[in-house]
């Protein structure tokens, strides 16, 4: 109980102190509050993963009833991910936000929101009461919304924030309907009531209840077609908030889906196939749109959708494994999903933080204007490259480990699969392969165009590397990425307890984690590192051999051009021109161009702007049609006072007459029945 009160008092004290402290004091107060909360909850999480229990009952209120707080192994895993993300993101934010020291009021609110966001996310992992859960969810949504619109003087930022806020509350609406449904039938707001209700009403009702919760959590997670808020919210927010949103915030949607799978008794084969199809579509569609983007943050935002799809594939495989009573498939599926949740939080936050470094140095995120950054910011470039290789699922980094586990699960499924299941297996394997290949293409474009080559734009200020302290959390994240790639067994052993919640296996007793499969995984990872070390050794020998020699640096051949310029380099658009033509039916690409005229043209211009077709169909068209429909009633708002008085009198008459008419109608209906 002391730890619970500490968890409540520490954010409260920090929030009260922040407005009265000087600029440096504000930063220290925010980071200390987040660090202490992270230390307390991480300690509890580690204890739970070691086999201990943590259950506390708070008195609650007349409305909510007793509020149970419980940390099980699933909660513990997500708590550790959240805490690491906030510790590294908060430390990075201390230095990133120095550029905004002339906005003390904004920084006051931003610091308070950062503490609230962290506390609410941690709370959601432990709360077992519907009312308290919705309150914490609302605090999280509002804190994230106000953090997104930090630069509220920009119209695009406000639009992105409102878009996020509206869709967040659609998510809350679905969750509220699900919780009210259970409470109305059981009279309890405790999560255990959800389990009791699903056990008593297994079948269509349980499936429908799960779908309500799934829709609510899927909006937060960013599955297609619930993804349309991500590409706007992530680029609008400051870099450390973008990293936390992509690496942490959307994972609470994954946590919610997994929690409901533990509570609701459903047909796991049906649910697994549904999640699998949605996830494959999300993964492929997300990376397909990411390739076309010209804004570096927007490109990363679409990759969040792609990786949520990969996590969803693991969840789908786990559910199918439960449905067909295949413990190997279910264990591999859930283990792959949970490990990729951690992996994505690492390499995606690293990508957003390095992108933030580039933005602070260049003041632009337009890929078409960037180039040659590696010469000015070598450390940021290398860190971006590590994260890019990891997100593409290449060995010896962490993304390869979790994706290899999913492929291994599919291999074990296909051994005993029937003809109908083979369709899903082939569809899933092709989907994962396409996601990996397209991601490699996308980050080849991103790294090549942004960091390699020559500068495409003439900047009026010096571009230089950020401070070492701003790079420290980035190196910490990169170290964990490498550690998972080198020593996957350590992290897979930690996953035994969370996976046990779903599979009811006391230990992962199957070939994949104890035999040839995991040995092959480790061997590939180690072999890749041996190759890297060999290359580094050869480069060291070369440098030593040339140490006492004069080295002349000359320009490259430049394909025969006597006066090479940056204009002959690939741009973001030209790099994917063939791709956009081949798959043009899936995209909406608008062009703005100034035609070339004359034999020796002096000026020409061409811009392409990709747009999301699903957003056009599901968001834009309904909104336009609704506005058109409501516009037909504008004559009511004509600006004439006498009409407004008439509306008021009419409203009063209706309010008075409804009870009278209601009684008359009841009498009339009874008369009709007698006839």
N, C-alpha and C positions, 0 to 999 in steps of 0.2 A: 504493500500500500504506500510505503514511503517513496518508492520509485515512481508510482503513479502521480503522487502530489508533486514530486520534483519535475516530472514531465509537464505538469500544468503550470507550475510557478515559474519555471525558467523562461518560457516564451513570454509569459505575462510581464515579468520584470524587465526583460529585454525590450518589449514593445513600449513599456512606459518610459524607459530611459532614453531610447533612440532620439526622440525629438529634442532633448535637452543637452545632448552631447555635441562636441565639436566633430568636424568631419572625420578625423581619424578615429575618434571614440565611437562614432556610429558604426564604422566598419568593424571595429574590434568587438563591439557588443553583439552585432548580428552574427559574426562568425563564431564567437564564443558560445552563443546560445545554440546555434546549429550543431557545433562540435560536441557540446555537453549532452544534448538530446541524442545525438548519434552514438556517443559512447555508451550511454545508459541503455538504449534500445538494442545496440549491437551486442552488448554484454548479455542481455536477456535472450537475444536470438541465438547466440552461440551456445548458451546453456540448453536451449530447447533442442538445437540440432545435435547436442550430445546426449539427448534422451530425457531431459527434465521437462516438467510441465509448468506452464504459467497461466493460471486462471484466477481472475479477480472479479467479484461482483460489486458494482456500485449501486447505491440506492435508487438512482434515477429519479423519475417524477411520476405523478399520477397518470400522465398521458403515456409515457414510454414504458413504465414498469421498470423492474431491475435491469441494469445494463451490464451485461457480461463482457469482460475483456479477456480474450484468450489468444495466446500466441502459440500456434502449432508450427510444424516444420515448414509448411507452405508460407505462412506469415513471416517466419524467421528468414527464409531465403529472400523474399522481396524486401524485407526491412534492411538487410545487409546491402542489397543493390541500391536502395534509396539512399541509405546513409553514405555509401561511398560516392555516389553521384553528387550529393549535396556538399560533401566535404571538399571534393576536387572542384566542383563548379563554383562553390562559394569562395574558395581561395583564388580561383581564376577571376571571379567577379570583383574581388577587392581591387585588383589592378586594372581590369577592363573599365570599371566605372569611374576611374580617375579622370577620364575625359569629360565627365559630366559634373565636376566639382562646382561649377557655377550654377547648379540647379539644386540647392540644398533641400527645398521642399519636396521635390520629386524623389530625391535620395532618401529622405525620411520615410516616405510612403513605400518606396521600393524595398528598403531594409525590413520594414514591418511585414510586408507581403512575403518576403523571402522566408522569414521565420514561420509565418502562418502556413505557407505552402508546405514546408517541410513537416511541420507538426501535424497538419491535416492528412498528409499522405501516410505518415507512420500510423496515425490513429485508424485510418481505414483498414490497415492490415490486421488490427486487433479487435475492433468493435464487432460485437455479435448481436447488435440490436438494430432493427430497421430504422427507427426514428433517429437514433444517434448517428447511424451510418449516413443517412440523408443529410443531416446537419453538417457532418464533416465533409461530405461530398460537395455541398454547396459552398462551404468555406474554401475548399480546394479550387472549385470552378471560378469563384470570384477573385481569389488571390491570383490565379493564373491569368485571368482576364485583365486585371489591373497591371500585372507585370508585363503583359504583352504590349499594352498601350503606353509604355513608359515615354516614348517619343510621341505624345498625343497631339503635337502640333502638326503632324503629317496626316493628311486625309487618308492615305492608303493604310496607315497604321490603325486609325480609328475603325475603318471598314473591316480590317482583318480581325480586330478585337471584337466588334459587334457580331461578326460572322461566327467567331468561336463561341461567344456568349449564348447566342441563339441556339446553336447546335448542342452546346453543353446542356442547356435546359430541356431540349428535346430528349437528350439522354436521361436527364433526371425524371422527366415525365414517364418514360418507359419503366424506370426503376421504381418509381412511386406506385404505378399501377400494379406492378408485381408484388410489392410489399403490402399494399392495401388489400389485394386479392387474398393473400395468405392470412392477413390479420382478420379480415372479415369472416373467414371460414374457421379460424382457430382461436381467435380472441387473444392472440399473443403476438408481440413484435419481436420476439427472440428468433434468432436464425434457426434454432432447433425446430421451430414450428414449420419452417419451410420444408425441412426433411420429413417431419411427421405427415404433413399434408401430401407431399409427393408419394410417400409410401402408401397412403390410404387411397390415392387417386392416380395410380400409375396408368400410363397410357396416353390418350390424346390430351387430357387436361394437364398432365405433368409436362408433356412436350410443349404445349402452348405457354405454360408458365415459364419454362426455360427460355422460349423464344423471346418473351417480353424482356427478361433479364439479359439475354444475349444481345438483343438490339441496343439496349441501354449501354452495356459495356462495350459493344463493338463500335459505337460512335466515338467513345473516348479512345479506344485503341486505334481507330483509323482503318478498319477493314473497308474495302470497296463493297457497296457504294456509299458508305458512311464517312468517307475520307475527305470531303471537300474543304473542311476547315484547315487541315494541316498545311497545304501549300501556301496559305496566306498568313497563318499565325506564326509559323516558325521563322520566316524571313523578317517579320515585323518586330519581333522581340529582340532585346539585347542578346549578344552571343551566348552568355552563360545561361540565360533563361531558355534560349533555343535548345542548347545542349541538354538541359534538364527536362524540357518538355519532350524532346525526342527520346532521350535516354531513359527517363524516369516516368514522366507524367502519363504517357500513353500506355505504359506497362501496367498501370493500375486497372486499366480495362482488361488486360490479360489476366491479372489477379482475380478480378471479379468473375470472369468466365470460368476460371479454374475452381473458384470457390463454389459457384453454383453447380458445377459438375459433381462436387463432393456432397452437396446438400440435396439436389433434386435427382430422384430416381427416374431415369429416362431410358429409352431404347438407344443404347450406345452406338449401335451400327447406324441407325438413322441420323443421329446427331453427328457422329463422326464423319459420315459421308457429306453431310451438309457443311460442316466446318471445313472439311478438306476442299470441297469445290470452291467455296467462298475464298479460302486462303490462297489457293493456286491462282485464281483470278486476280486477287489483290496483289500477290507477288509479281505476276507477269505485267499486269496493267501499271503498277507503280513504277517498275523499272523502265517500262516502255516510254512513259511520259517523262521520267527523269532524264533520259538521254537527250530530249529535245530542249531542255531548259537552258536559258541564258543567264539566269540569276543563280549564283552559286548556292545560296541558302535554299532557294526553291528546289534546286536539283537534289539537295540533301533531304529536303522534306518529303519528296516523292520516294526517296529510298527508305524512309521510315515506313511508308506503306508497304514497300516491297518486303522489308524484314519482318513486319507484323504478319505478312502472309507466310513467311517461313516458320515463324513461331506457331501460327495457326495450323500449318501442315503437321507439325509435331503433335499438337493437341488432337487434331483429327485422327492421326495414326494411333495415338494412345487410346482414344475412345473406341475405335474399331477393334483394337486389340482386346479391350475389355469385353466388347460385344461378341467376338468370336472365340473368347477364352484363350487368347494367345498371350501369355505373360511376357514373352520376349518382345513382341511388337508393342504392347502397351507400355512396358518399361522403357524401351528405347524411344518411343514417341514422346512420352512425358519428359524423359530425361533430356532429349534433344531440345524440346520446347523451352524447358526451364534454363538450360545452359545457354541457349541462344538469346534468351531474355537478358541474361547477364552480358553476353558477348556484344549484343547490339547496344546496350547501355554504355559500354566501354568505347567501342570504335565510333559510334555515332556522336557521342559527346566530344570525343577527340576531334572529329571532323568539324563540328560546329565551333569548337574553341580555336582551332587553327584558322578556320574561315574568319572568325572574329579578329584574329591577328592581322589577316590580310586586309580586312575592311578598315581597321584602325590605321594601317599603314598607307592605304591607297584611297580610302573614302569612297570606294565603289565595290559593288558585288557583281557588276556586269562582266561576264566572262570574256566578252568580245573586246573589252578595254584592257584586260590583264595580259600578262606574259612576262617571262623572264624573272619571276619572283624569286626563284631559287638562288639567283645571284645576289639578291638583296637580303633575303630572309632564309638562309640555308637550314636553320634548325626547324623553323615552322614547316618548311617544305618536306623535310625528312619525316617529321611527325605526321603530316598529312598523308605522305606516301605509305607509312606503316598502317594507318587507319584504312586507307583505300585498299591495300592488299588484304587486310583482314576482312573488310566488308564484302570483298569479292569471293571469299571462301578459299583463299589460296594458302597452302602450307608455307611456313610453319606457324601461322597465326591462329588466333582463337576461333575465327569464323569457320575455318576448315574443320575443326573438331566437332562442333555442333551439327554442321551439315553432313559430315561423315556419319555421325550417329543416325541421322534421319535416313540416309541412303542404306545403312546397315539394317535398320528396321524394315525398310521396303524389301531388302534382300531376304530377310527371314519371313516376311509375309508371303512373298511370291512362291516360296517352297511348298506351301500347303494351300495355295489359293485355288479357288474354283474359277470357272470361266468368267462369271459375272464380276468377280473381284479383280481379275486381270485388267479390265478396262480402267478401273481406278488406279491400279498400280502403274500401268503404262502412262496414264494421264499425269500422275504425280511425278514419276521419274522425268518425263519430258518437261514438266513444269519447273522442277528444281534445276534441271540442266539449262533451260532457257533463262531462268532467273540469274544463274551464275554467269552464263555467257554474256548476257546483256549488261549485267553489272560491271563485268570486266571492260566491256566496250565503253560504258558510260564514264568510268573513272580513268580510263586511258585518255578519253577526251578531256575530262576535268583537269587531271594533273598535267597532261601535255600542254594544253592551251593556257592554263593559268600560270604554271610554274616554270615551264621550259620555254625555249625560244627567246625572242627579243620582245621588249615592251612595245605594245601596240598603241599606247596612248601617252601623250606628253603630260606628265604630272607636274604641277607647279610647286611641289614640296618634295622633300627628300623621303625616300622609302627606305626604312631601316627595320632591323629586327627588334622585337619587343624585349622587355627586360627579362633577365633570368628568372626572377621571381614569378612573373606571369607564365613562364614556360615550365616551372616546377610541377604543377599539377598535371600538365600534359605529359611530362616524362613519367610521372607516377602511373597514369592510365596506360601509357605505352608499355611500361614494365609488366603490368598485369596482363595485357594482351599477349605479350611474349610468353609470360609464365604459363598461361593456360595452354598455349600452343606447345610448350616444351613438356609440361607436366600435367597432362589431362587427367590422370588418375586421381590426383589430389582433389580436384573439383568434382569429379564423378562420385568419389566416395562421400562428399558432402551431400550430394543429391540423393543418397540412399533413403534418407528419412522422408523428404518431400514426395519422392516417387512411391514410397510405401503407402502413403495416404490414398493413392489411386489404385494401386495394384494389390494391396494387402499382402505383399511379399515381405517376409522378414529381412531378406537381403536380396540383392540383385543376383540371383543364382541362375545365370544363363551365360552362354558362351561369349556374348558380345562384350561383357565387361570383365571377363576373367580368362578369356582364351585367345584364340588366334585373331579375332577381329580387333580387339583393343591393342594387341601387340602390333598388328599391321598399322594401326593408327599412330602409335608411338613411333614406329620405325620410319614412317613417311615424314613425320614431324622432325625427328632427329636427323634424318638424311638431308632434309632441306636446310637445317641449321649447319650441318657439316659443309654443305656447298657454300653457304653464305660466309662461314668462317674461312674457307679456302680462298674465296674471292678477296676477302679483306686481307688475308695473309699475302696474297699475290700483289695487291695494291700497296701493302706496306713494304714489301721487298722492292717493288718498282720505285717507290718514293725514296727508299734508302739508296738504291743504285743511282738515282738521278740527283742525289742530294748535292754533290759537288760538281754538277754539270750545269751549263747554261741552257735553260729551256726557253725556246722561242714560241710564243703563242701567236698563231696566224688565223685569219678567218677561214672558214670552210670553203669548199669549192662553190657552194651555193647554186648548184645545178646549172652552171654556165653563165649566170647573171653577173655582169660586171659591176652592177651597183645594187646589191641585194638590200631589200628593206623588209620591214615586218609585214608588209602587205602581201608578200608571197607565202606567208605562213598559213597553215590551216587555221580557220576560225572555228568557233563552236558550231556554227551552222554548216559550214562546208565539210567539216569532219563527219557529220551524220547525214549528209545530203542523200546519199544512196539509200540509207536506212529509212529516212523519212519518205522517200518516194515509194519504196517497196511496201511500206506499211501505212501509207497515207490514208487508207480507208478508216483507220482507227483513230485518227487525229483530226483536229480542227486547227489548221495553220493559216493565219492571215499574213498577208504581205503588204509592206509599204515600200514603194520603190520610186525612184526617179529614173526615167528611161535614159539610156545612153544615146546621145545625138551627135551627129557629125563624124567625120573620118578620124579626127583627133579629139576625142571627148576630154573635157577638163573636169567634169563633175558627174558623179553617178552615186546612187544611194539605194541600198536594199536592206530591209529589215524583215525578219520573220518572227511571228509571235504565236507560239503554240497555246492551245486552250483545251481544257478537259471536256470531252464529249459528254461524259456522265454528268458533270456539273451543269452542262447546257441543258440536258434533258430533265434531270431531276430537281434542279434548283432554279435555273434561269427561266425556263418556259412556264412552270407553275407560278412563279412569282409575277411574271409579266401578265399572265392570264388573270391572276387574282387582282392585280392592280387595275387591269382593264375593266374587270367586273365591278370592282368597288368604285371605279371612276364614273359609272353610270348613275351613282347616287349622289353626285356632287351638288345636284340642284337643291338638296336639303340644306347645304351649307352655303346660302346665298348672300349672307351678310346683312339681312334685313331683320331688325329687332322684332317686328311684329310676328314674324314666322317663328323665331326662337321662343317667344312668349306662348304662341300656339302649341309648339312642341311640348312645353312644360305643362300646359293645361291638359293636353291630351294624355301625357304620361300620368298625371295625377288621377284623371278620370279612370284610366285603365287599372291603376293600382287599387282604386276604391271598388271598381266594378267586378274585378276578377273573383273575389270571395263570394259575392252575390251570385254571379253567373255560374260559379262552380257548383253551388248548392242546387241551382235550377237545373243544371246539366245532369247532375246525379239523379234528381227526381225524375227527369225526363227519361233517362236510361232505364231506371227501374220500371217506369210506366211501359216502356217498350218491351221489357222482359215479360211483364204480365200479359201483354197482348200476344 
